């Protein structure tokens, strides 16, 4: 088994993954692009590197970050007007480094935003034309990585991330109205970490997987309960028709023989509610 993993983008998910992999006996390298997160990351036991990926270059303190068995790319697109151009360019810079060093296994953290709202269940292969620029940028990045013959890439398309200090009730607090009849596509961070670990342990490369809790409660049900637990205002809901998608994760479940820790996002809210009650 490989024993070194580098996580490019040790944010909320990447740091949790790195700490988990250390507990599993891996040597973990993690990157940060800011002094604040760099200092916090150093405290976790993750070997910390400063790396900033730009459309034309990569700034780094030590190139040894890329001396690794597995590279995890966890750098989401930024909200800029030129994201469809700049994000794939950043991925191209990373690919140059992957090929130069000779890394053979890459795991790319993508998103369900690569699917357009088709008013039905969507599976891998149903990408179509994403409605948002970030989705189109991610789809272009996926293509650059998966079509490069120099290494194998597995793509994970995560739904909206929940868990721990990421309170879902705050996701909609700024909105004047929320369409309550649209299903949610969410996943708990514990499941994200467990799924990545399974892929690494089972050596599954060259695949694309959706990774979303199998159950999809309606927004009205989910966000009403989330708000009440957090003692925040319940959002105003509307029933006006709106486009939606239900992301199917059957391929991942079957390929990894995976059982979700949180089969429904409502399971997480129930856990939070019980914990709050005990306190």
SULFENGI-V751182 format. One record per residue. N is the residue number from 0. RES is the residue in one letter. PHI is phi in degrees with one decimal (none if undefined). Layout:
BEGIN
n: {N;N}
res: {RES;RES}
phi: {PHI;PHI}
END
This chain:
BEGIN
n: {0;1;2;3;4;5;6;7;8;9;10;11;12;13;14;15;16;17;18;19;20;21;22;23;24;25;26;27;28;29;30;31;32;33;34;35;36;37;38;39;40;41;42;43;44;45;46;47;48;49;50;51;52;53;54;55;56;57;58;59;60;61;62;63;64;65;66;67;68;69;70;71;72;73;74;75;76;77;78;79;80;81;82;83;84;85;86;87;88;89;90;91;92;93;94;95;96;97;98;99;100;101;102;103;104;105;106;107;108;109;110;111;112;113;114;115;116;117;118;119;120;121;122;123;124;125;126;127;128;129;130;131;132;133;134;135;136;137;138;139;140;141;142;143;144;145;146;147;148;149;150;151;152;153;154;155;156;157;158;159;160;161;162;163;164;165;166;167;168;169;170;171;172;173;174;175;176;177;178;179;180;181;182;183;184;185;186;187;188;189;190;191;192;193;194;195;196;197;198;199;200;201;202;203;204;205;206;207;208;209;210;211;212;213;214;215;216;217;218;219;220;221;222;223;224;225;226;227;228;229;230;231;232;233;234;235;236;237;238;239;240;241;242;243;244;245;246;247;248;249;250;251;252;253;254;255;256;257;258;259;260;261;262;263;264;265;266;267;268;269;270;271;272;273;274;275;276;277;278}
res: {X;X;X;X;X;X;X;X;X;X;X;X;X;X;X;X;X;X;X;X;X;X;X;X;X;X;X;X;X;X;X;X;X;X;X;X;X;X;X;X;X;X;X;X;X;X;X;X;X;X;X;X;X;X;X;X;X;X;X;X;X;X;X;X;X;X;X;X;X;X;X;X;X;X;X;X;X;X;X;X;X;X;X;X;X;X;X;X;X;X;X;X;X;X;X;X;X;X;X;X;X;X;X;X;X;X;X;X;X;X;X;X;X;X;X;X;X;X;X;X;X;X;X;X;X;X;X;X;X;X;X;X;X;X;X;X;X;X;X;X;X;X;X;X;X;X;X;X;X;X;X;X;X;X;X;X;X;X;X;X;X;X;X;X;X;X;X;X;X;X;X;X;X;X;X;X;X;X;X;X;X;X;X;X;X;X;X;X;X;X;X;X;X;X;X;X;X;X;X;X;X;X;X;X;X;X;X;X;X;X;X;X;X;X;X;X;X;X;X;X;X;X;X;X;X;X;X;X;X;X;X;X;X;X;X;X;X;X;X;X;X;X;X;X;X;X;X;X;X;X;X;X;X;X;X;X;X;X;X;X;X;X;X;X;X;X;X;X;X;X;X;X;X;X;X;X;X;X;X}
phi: {none;-63.6;-133.0;-125.6;-131.0;-112.2;-113.0;-84.9;108.0;-88.6;-94.4;-60.5;-83.2;-60.8;-66.6;-61.1;-63.2;-60.0;-62.8;-66.5;-66.1;-60.6;-62.1;-87.9;94.8;-88.7;-85.9;-120.6;-112.4;-133.5;-114.5;-137.0;-115.9;-138.2;-63.6;-63.5;-69.7;-59.3;-64.3;-69.6;-65.7;-59.3;-75.2;-87.6;96.6;-79.1;-65.8;-102.9;-130.3;-93.7;-140.9;-125.9;-92.1;-119.6;-60.6;-113.6;-165.6;-124.2;-95.4;-152.7;-84.7;-137.0;-74.8;-65.0;-54.2;-85.3;-83.0;-150.7;-83.6;-132.8;-112.6;-101.9;-102.2;-128.7;-125.0;-70.0;-63.5;-88.4;-83.1;-131.4;-64.4;-105.4;-60.7;-65.6;-94.9;-73.7;-67.2;-58.8;-64.6;-63.4;-63.2;-62.5;-63.8;-67.4;-60.2;-57.1;-70.0;-58.2;-68.4;-60.3;-79.3;94.7;-65.9;-108.3;-130.4;-128.9;-117.5;-106.1;-85.3;-108.3;-150.3;-70.7;-68.1;-72.2;-96.2;-80.4;-75.5;-104.5;58.0;-164.7;-74.1;-122.5;-126.5;-56.5;105.8;-100.5;-59.6;64.0;-121.2;-56.2;-76.7;-105.2;-60.3;-62.3;-63.9;-67.3;-66.3;-65.4;-63.1;-64.9;-66.4;-55.7;-63.4;-59.0;-76.4;-72.3;-91.4;-82.8;-77.6;-77.9;-155.7;-102.4;-121.6;-107.2;-105.5;-113.7;-98.3;-80.9;-78.8;-64.5;-87.5;-130.1;123.1;55.1;-84.1;-93.8;-78.4;-64.4;-61.4;-81.9;-60.3;-116.8;-64.1;-86.0;-89.3;-71.2;-152.3;-123.0;-73.4;-77.5;-95.6;-93.9;-73.5;-93.1;-125.0;-126.3;-150.2;-80.9;-59.1;-59.0;-66.3;-58.3;-64.4;-63.6;-66.0;-60.7;-60.6;-62.2;-60.7;-66.3;-65.2;-89.4;57.8;-103.0;-129.3;80.0;-122.7;-124.7;-128.0;-79.0;-136.4;-141.9;-51.1;-61.1;-99.3;-129.6;-62.5;-72.4;-57.9;-61.5;-66.7;-68.0;-76.3;-65.5;-66.4;-61.4;-66.5;-65.1;-62.6;-87.6;56.1;-111.4;-59.2;-72.1;-61.0;-84.2;-108.6;-123.4;-104.9;-62.7;-56.5;-152.3;-72.0;-151.2;-148.3;-120.6;-87.0;-93.5;-112.1;-59.1;-59.6;-63.9;-58.1;-74.4;-67.8;-97.7;52.2;-98.9;-115.5;-66.2;-66.9;-124.9;-65.2;-135.0;-58.6;-66.4;-62.6;-66.1;-62.6;-62.2;-63.4;-62.3;-62.2;-67.0;-65.1;-62.6;-64.6;-64.6;-69.9}
END
